[in-house]
C-alpha cells in the first residue's frame, strides 16, 4: 500500500510528456449561397505518415434522424470512411456530434485524456473532410508533431490550410 504514494511522487518529477500537451483546432464552415443548403458532415482525424488512421477526433453528422438514418450518409466522407469509419459503431462517445452551422468552430483536445492519450510521439497529419448533400466534398491535411516540442518563443506552433468550397480556413496549433 505504501508503494502507490512512492510511485506517484516519482511520477511528479518526470518531465512533461504528451499528457500535458494539447491540440487546438479551428474549422471554418463557409456560408454558401445556394438554392438548397444542407449542413456538411465533417470528420476530423489524426493520420500517420502512411495515411493510416491513428485517432478519430470528431465526426459531425445528422445524429437525431429517425432509425439512425443519418449514419448511412457517413460513407460520403470517402477518405475517412475507407480509413476508419466503416469499422466504427455509432454514436461514438466523445467523438460523434451534430452537424454544425456555418462559422468558425474551435475544438480543444487534451493529450492526457481522450483520443490523443495513447498517441505515440511522432509526425502526424490532422485531416478534416467535409461532404454535403446536394453539394461537394473537400479534404484538407495539416502536418503536426506530437507531442509538441517546447517553443523558445513561448508561442504555439501553428499550421493551416485553406479550403475552396465546403471548408474555409483549417488551422491547428499545439501547446507543450
C-alpha positions as CSV (number, residue, x, y, z in Angstrom):
1,X,0.0,0.0,0.0
2,X,2.9,2.4,0.6
3,X,4.2,1.7,-2.9
4,X,1.5,3.7,-4.6
5,X,2.3,7.0,-3.0
6,X,6.0,6.5,-3.8
7,X,5.2,5.8,-7.4
8,X,3.0,8.9,-7.6
9,X,5.7,11.1,-6.0
10,X,8.4,9.8,-8.5
11,X,6.0,10.4,-11.5
12,X,5.6,14.1,-10.4
13,X,9.2,14.8,-11.0
14,X,9.3,13.4,-14.6
15,X,9.4,15.9,-17.5
16,X,6.2,16.9,-19.2
17,X,5.0,14.4,-21.8
18,X,2.2,14.1,-24.2
19,X,-0.2,14.1,-21.3
20,X,0.4,17.7,-20.6
21,X,0.1,18.7,-24.3
22,X,-2.9,20.0,-26.1
23,X,-4.1,20.3,-29.7
24,X,-6.3,23.2,-30.7
25,X,-8.2,23.1,-34.0
26,X,-10.3,25.7,-35.8
27,X,-12.5,24.6,-38.6
28,X,-14.4,27.2,-40.7
29,X,-17.6,26.1,-42.4
30,X,-18.3,28.8,-45.0
31,X,-21.8,30.2,-45.6
32,X,-22.8,29.2,-49.1
33,X,-25.4,31.0,-51.2
34,X,-27.2,28.0,-52.8
35,X,-30.8,27.1,-53.5
36,X,-30.8,24.1,-51.2
37,X,-28.3,24.2,-48.3
38,X,-27.6,21.3,-46.1
39,X,-25.1,21.4,-43.3
40,X,-22.0,19.3,-44.1
41,X,-21.0,16.1,-42.5
42,X,-17.5,16.6,-41.1
43,X,-14.8,14.1,-39.9
44,X,-11.6,15.1,-38.2
45,X,-8.9,12.5,-37.6
46,X,-5.2,12.0,-37.0
47,X,-3.3,10.0,-39.6
48,X,0.2,8.5,-39.6
49,X,2.7,9.3,-42.4
50,X,1.5,6.3,-44.3
51,X,-2.1,7.8,-44.2
52,X,-3.5,5.1,-41.9
53,X,-5.8,6.4,-39.2
54,X,-4.3,6.9,-35.7
55,X,-7.2,8.5,-33.9
56,X,-10.7,9.9,-34.6
57,X,-11.3,13.3,-33.0
58,X,-14.7,14.4,-34.3
59,X,-17.5,13.2,-36.6
60,X,-20.4,15.6,-37.1
61,X,-23.5,14.2,-38.8
62,X,-27.3,14.2,-38.5
63,X,-27.5,12.2,-35.3
64,X,-31.1,12.8,-34.5
65,X,-32.7,11.3,-37.6
66,X,-35.2,8.5,-37.1
67,X,-33.8,5.0,-37.3
68,X,-30.3,6.3,-37.3
69,X,-30.9,7.5,-40.9
70,X,-28.0,10.0,-40.7
71,X,-25.4,7.2,-40.3
72,X,-26.0,5.9,-43.9
73,X,-24.5,9.1,-45.3
74,X,-21.3,8.9,-43.4
75,X,-19.7,7.0,-46.2
76,X,-19.9,10.1,-48.3
77,X,-16.8,11.3,-46.4
78,X,-14.9,8.8,-48.6
79,X,-11.3,9.1,-47.3
80,X,-12.4,8.9,-43.6
81,X,-14.8,6.1,-44.3
82,X,-12.2,3.9,-46.0
83,X,-9.5,4.5,-43.4
84,X,-11.6,4.1,-40.2
85,X,-15.3,5.0,-40.5
86,X,-16.6,1.7,-41.7
87,X,-15.1,-0.1,-38.8
88,X,-16.8,2.0,-36.1
89,X,-20.1,1.7,-34.3
90,X,-22.1,4.9,-33.9
91,X,-22.5,7.1,-32.0
92,X,-19.0,7.3,-30.6
93,X,-18.9,8.7,-27.1
94,X,-16.8,12.0,-27.1
95,X,-16.4,11.9,-30.9
96,X,-19.9,12.0,-32.5
97,X,-21.8,15.2,-32.6
98,X,-24.4,17.1,-34.6
99,X,-23.7,18.9,-37.8
100,X,-22.6,22.5,-37.4
101,X,-23.9,25.7,-38.9
102,X,-21.6,28.0,-41.0
103,X,-19.0,29.8,-38.9
104,X,-15.8,29.1,-37.0
105,X,-15.7,26.1,-34.7
106,X,-12.9,25.6,-32.2
107,X,-12.0,22.3,-30.7
108,X,-9.5,21.5,-28.0
109,X,-8.0,18.1,-27.4
110,X,-6.1,17.3,-24.2
111,X,-3.2,14.9,-24.5
112,X,-3.9,13.4,-21.0
113,X,-7.3,12.1,-21.9
114,X,-9.5,11.3,-24.9
115,X,-8.3,10.1,-28.3
116,X,-4.8,11.6,-28.1
117,X,-3.9,10.0,-24.7
118,X,-2.2,6.9,-26.2
119,X,-0.8,8.5,-29.3
120,X,3.0,7.7,-29.6
121,X,5.4,10.5,-30.3
122,X,5.9,11.3,-33.9
123,X,5.0,13.2,-37.0
124,X,1.3,13.1,-38.0
125,X,-1.3,14.8,-40.2
126,X,-4.5,16.3,-38.9
127,X,-7.2,15.7,-41.6
128,X,-10.6,17.2,-41.9
129,X,-13.1,16.0,-44.6
130,X,-16.5,17.5,-45.3
131,X,-19.3,16.3,-47.5
132,X,-22.6,18.0,-48.1
133,X,-25.9,16.7,-49.6
134,X,-26.6,18.5,-52.9
135,X,-23.1,19.9,-52.5
136,X,-19.5,18.9,-52.8
137,X,-16.7,17.2,-50.9
138,X,-13.4,18.5,-49.6
139,X,-10.4,17.3,-47.7
140,X,-7.7,19.3,-46.0
141,X,-4.5,18.0,-44.4
142,X,-2.1,19.8,-42.0
143,X,1.1,18.2,-40.6
144,X,1.9,18.4,-36.9
145,X,4.4,17.0,-34.4
146,X,3.1,15.1,-31.3
147,X,3.8,15.7,-28.6
148,X,4.8,19.3,-29.5
149,X,8.3,20.4,-28.6
150,X,8.6,23.3,-26.1
151,X,8.9,26.5,-28.0
152,X,11.6,29.0,-27.1
153,X,9.4,32.0,-28.1
154,X,6.5,30.8,-26.0
155,X,4.1,30.9,-28.9
156,X,2.3,27.7,-30.0
157,X,3.4,26.1,-33.3
158,X,0.5,26.7,-35.8
159,X,-0.2,25.3,-39.3
160,X,-3.1,25.9,-41.5
161,X,-4.8,25.1,-44.8
162,X,-7.4,26.9,-46.9
163,X,-10.4,25.2,-48.3
164,X,-12.0,26.3,-51.5
165,X,-15.7,25.1,-51.4
166,X,-17.0,23.1,-48.4
167,X,-14.4,24.2,-45.9
168,X,-12.8,27.6,-45.2
169,X,-9.7,28.0,-43.1
170,X,-8.5,25.0,-41.1
171,X,-5.8,25.7,-38.5
172,X,-4.0,23.6,-35.9
173,X,-1.9,24.7,-33.0
174,X,-0.2,22.7,-30.4
175,X,0.8,23.5,-26.8
176,X,3.5,21.6,-24.9
